[in-house]
Every structure is written in C-alpha cells, then in structure tokens.
Amino acid sequence: MLVAFLYAGASNQAFAQDLEPRRWTPLPPGLNVAGAGYAATRGDVFFDPVLLVEDAELDGHMLGVSYVRSFNIAQKSARIDVTVPWQNLEWTGLLDGEPATASRVGLADPWVRLSMILVNRGSGEPGSPGTVVGVALAMGLPLGEYLEGRLLNVGGNRFVVRTQVGIVHTRGKWAYELTGSAFLYDDNDEFLVNSTLEQDPLYATQGHIIRFFDKPGWWAALSAGYAWDGETRVDGVRSDNPKRLFLSAVSVGFPVGQRQGLKVTYLRSRTKTDRDADTDSLALAFSHRF
C-alpha cells in the first residue's frame, strides 16, 4: 500500500489507481509491518485549454511511511493500514505563452484502510493452491498541504472514501489477482478560494499476474489497471472531464533479511483523454515485520 499512495497526487489523479499486487495476502494475527518508500515521477500534464497552459511537465519526488497491523474479526483475517505520504512536486510549462513554474512541497493526504478476508480456501502461504476473497474500506484524510487560491496542490482538502473487493486464485507458482474499486468524494468548499469542487464517483479495476520463485520471499508481478468516470463540477457547472486512465506496472519483491523486504516497482500511466497526465514512475519500498 505504501508504494501505491506514493504515486497519488504526483499525477494529481487523487489515487485513481495504484496497481498494488498481493494486497489480499492473509496475514497471521498480531503481525506488525512498518514500511518506508521513495518514488520519482516524471511526465506530461494536459490542462483544460481555457487555463492557457501548454507544454506542461511534472517532476515529482515522494516519500512515505506506513504501518500495518493484522488481527481477526469474527475469526476472519483482517488488517489495518495507515499511510502518510510527503511530496515535492514541480510543474513547468507555458502560461499564456510565457514560461512558468509552480512547485509544492509538503504533507499529502494520509490514508487509513481496513480490509478483511471473507473467503480463504488455502493455506495462505505463497505458492500454495487456493482462492482468497476480500473486501476493504479506505479513507483519505484532508490533512495534506493545501493552498486555497492555487489550482495545483499536494493535498485535496476533502475526504475520499474507497470501497474495494478483490479475489486471488493461486495455482502452483502462479497467482492471479483481480480488484475492483469505487471512490466517493467529499466536496471541496475552498477550491480556488471561494468556489466549490464536486466530483462524481470514480471507478477502477486492476489485475495482476504474480510469479513466485524457488527462493523464499522472491516474487514478480505484471499489473494493469483502468479507471473511468469521476467528472468534476465547479459551482455546479460540469467540467466535461471524465477520466479514462490506463496503467501498467512491473514489480519485483525479495527479502533482505529474516524480517525485512524490498520491492521495486515501475509504473506507467497514460490518459485516454485530452486532459490529465501521462507519467512514468519508479519506486522503492522497504518493509520490516515484527
């Protein structure tokens, strides 16, 4: 989850997608996992033509820390994830034909996620045959840095609720994972100082093919995802900007100690509309179990 939300805001997608494989792995109760990560993002940003912004580019650097605690609810495996990201973002381009630069540095919106495994037909060990079905509820908290009079920010100044359902089927050294999500947005009543920003629900789906290796703790994943809808309104006027976003990623995870692990991820994001962003990101995440 940590690497996932390091990307959020870098493309200003409001965590539309995160392409996080193995999110439904059952954990033994009482396990704690602390994590830290870094991600670098670059890409092209496409603004509404009325803003007179052209040739816009994004350069972002993100840090984050996370904590996971596993437990049981009604004899079902559950976990809570807390993620706190920090971002340093810079946009460059032409504003009304003149070179312009904008930068934002600060805390981004933290996230809290509660997930539960409803069906676990297997041992839960990597590579063991079985099927897992899980559900989750996550909330983005409006605690990030937000400047009322600015269009570009690292914080969203609104609550976001994300519902999820996922299924994983493992056979031999392969696992196949599918997750569907819906994002529900609170209103931002301080958008550009005194306007109100509303947003329709955003829907997303993602799939992963995961390969486990003979070395314990080693795995690799190919991922793809798609997000759609989420059109915004400003003071009740529709912006005609529904999202059509395709993402792909490759991830590799491996142990660096008995209780420590590293994950390296490359994420490619491409918009299918004339607004939004095309970005490429590289991330490294470290985790420690105790």
Protein Blocks (a to p, Z undefined) as FASTA:
>chain_A
ZZmmmmgojlonoombgoighklgccdehiacdddddddddddddddfklopghiacddd
dddddddddddeehiacddddddddddddddddeehiacddddeddddddddddddfbdc
dehighiacddddddddddddfbccdfkbfbdfbeoiacddddddddddehjbccddddd
dddddddfkgghiaccddddddddddddddddfbghiacdddddddeejiaceehiaghi
accdddddddddddfbfkbccdddddddddfbfbdjddddddddddddZZ
